Amino acid sequence: MPYPPTYTAELVTDEGRLAGLAPEWGRLYGRCAAATPFQSHAWLHAWWRSYGTPGRLRVLLVRDGRELVAAAPLTLLRRPVPALVPLGGAISDYGDVLLDDERGDAAAAALAGALSRAARSALIDLREVRPGAAAERVWDHWRGPRRRVPDSLCLELPAAPLPELIARLPSAKSQQRVRAKLRRLDALGVVSRTVPPGEVDAALRRLLELHRLQWQGRKVTGEHLRTRFRDHLVRAVGPMVRSGDAVVTEFRMDGEVVAVDVTLLARRLAGGYLYGAHPRLRERKADVAVMLLDACAEHARAPGRSTLSLLRGDEPYKHHWRPEPVVNQRLLLARRRTAPLLSAALCDVSARRRGKELLRRRQERKERTGGGGT
């Protein structure tokens, strides 16, 4: 579809320019209903400072006159094929672009055209695109070869208070069990409070200390223990708390902080991103999952917010709440001359999927034969 001739595109490759985009990026973010906190300026700029490779920044902007109406926050990767991928990387549960909802298809068409020109000899590889994301509108306007493949599984609940979530459980016995866990938390004197903006940085450092303690001696996501992740989290979440895109909750028992949680907030969804809990909570028979869900469900309640996302991962404890499985998509977009890159990327996707399946089967055999396993 043609778009207004007043639309212009700009490719930002300088970190200083990315930092300076915060005010207008925030306004566009607020006009894109599908946006998640992983597309906020604070999250993306903090990620670039911790994980970005100098010379690889590729942020595409579309303006109508001076007003920003579309943006694609990307970085250039060389392997396995040259590709423009979303900023945020593996520590972000959703990847997307931003589109001004009031501009309709015009902004999406303009961004699709600008992406095609900016890609040159690279593939555009949009990972972890949630159904209904703004990137799907760009997909609709893409004029070259394209493929859509499944990405990570997310589990979602309605954004409702905990009593309503308990009522979703399949039996009266399971409902009674959760209520007993809530009474146990009360008996232990566990109390929560929302951390004010001025105390967020210290609370996040405490969270990461507790996270390390709770996983000591067990398999853990190693990235969460690294300095670059700590720096990213502290840089990102403080501004996000001030703008209403995140909330940090502390839990105390016997006057001591025993758990800290980060919940990310967007117009349509909320999601518990990361927490740290002292092992003493489990030793005292406190159900940490119920404690966290209770707090997260309270934060999720807002007009227009319909989803409480458990984010990526198929952990068994999540299924106790009967969540809806929602599969993110990977959108692969090529120009006609870069179609071979699309084929190569699809081969890589297939090979990785087969590798994961082989590892899963091997692990199941180990567990059946008593050969160990995590």
Number of C-alpha atoms within 10 A of each C-alpha: 8 8 15 10 9 9 18 17 20 14 17 16 17 14 17 9 11 19 15 10 13 15 11 15 22 15 14 22 25 18 18 20 19 23 27 26 26 24 27 23 23 24 23 25 24 21 24 20 15 17 15 19 12 12 11 15 22 24 23 20 22 23 18 16 11 11 12 22 30 29 27 25 25 27 22 21 17 10 8 10 15 18 26 26 22 26 27 24 20 12 12 20 23 26 29 27 27 30 32 22 19 11 14 11 19 21 27 31 22 25 32 23 17 19 25 19 12 18 19 14 16 23 26 27 22 23 24 26 23 25 13 12 23 23 24 18 19 22 19 12 17 20 15 14 15 18 14 13 13 14 16 19 18 21 21 23 22 19 25 20 17 17 13 12 19 19 13 16 16 12 10 10 10 16 16 13 12 17 15 12 17 18 13 16 21 12 10 16 14 21 15 17 12 15 18 14 17 11 11 21 18 11 23 25 17 20 27 24 17 21 22 19 14 20 15 11 8 9 8 13 9 9 12 16 14 11 11 14 19 18 15 20 22 17 19 22 25 23 18 20 21 14 14 12 22 23 24 28 23 24 21 16 16 10 10 10 19 20 29 29 25 24 24 26 25 25 21 18 24 31 27 24 17 16 22 24 25 20 18 12 18 12 9 11 12 21 16 19 10 16 18 20 18 17 21 29 25 13 24 27 18 16 8 12 17 18 20 25 24 22 19 19 12 14 10 8 8 15 12 12 18 15 18 14 14 16 17 23 22 19 21 23 30 27 23 12 12 19 18 15 22 24 14 13 20 16 12 14 15 12 12 12 12 12 11 11 12 12 12 12 11 13 16 15 14 13 13 10 9 9 10 11 10 6
